[in-house]
């Protein structure tokens, strides 16, 4: 199973549209958004994806209630802090504002995959049997590089896509 993992879209419509094209053309059925959508109207843009979206709020997401409502309107799943998704293995998603919490989730060994955003840089690290994945920033505002990840399950392999 291929899962697209994105984070830190920060209202970048062009980046979101490019990810949608890629997700739809690859036939990806699951997308995980690790927060910092920014404005709830971005969810309407994302609705063109032919995939179910699981998302969490980031530290820059102001209208969390409306974000949640928009996610629910499309039949998607959203959480304010962390979201656990079982896709053949337990995956926990958090924005990662507090890196100590991310590290604790990794060290707990309770999840096979820990996904976080916030740092705006791609990270693929394995700790024993746990994969820590940060897809980088889809917006490209801080680093000048727009990235997302393709996570293959149950293999727990990752490819970072720069676009």
HELIX and SHEET records of a PDB file:
HELIX    1   1 UNK A   13  UNK A   26  1                                  14    
HELIX    2   2 UNK A   41  UNK A   46  1                                   6    
HELIX    3   3 UNK A   64  UNK A   73  1                                  10    
HELIX    4   4 UNK A   99  UNK A  108  1                                  10    
SHEET    1   A 6 UNK A  77  UNK A  79  0                                        
SHEET    2   A 6 UNK A  52  UNK A  56  1                                        
SHEET    3   A 6 UNK A  30  UNK A  33  1                                        
SHEET    4   A 6 UNK A   2  UNK A   6  1                                        
SHEET    5   A 6 UNK A 147  UNK A 152 -1                                        
SHEET    6   A 6 UNK A 157  UNK A 162 -1                                        
SHEET    1   B 5 UNK A  82  UNK A  86  0                                        
SHEET    2   B 5 UNK A  90  UNK A  94 -1                                        
SHEET    3   B 5 UNK A 113  UNK A 116  1                                        
SHEET    4   B 5 UNK A 130  UNK A 135  1                                        
SHEET    5   B 5 UNK A 122  UNK A 127 -1                                        
END                                                                             
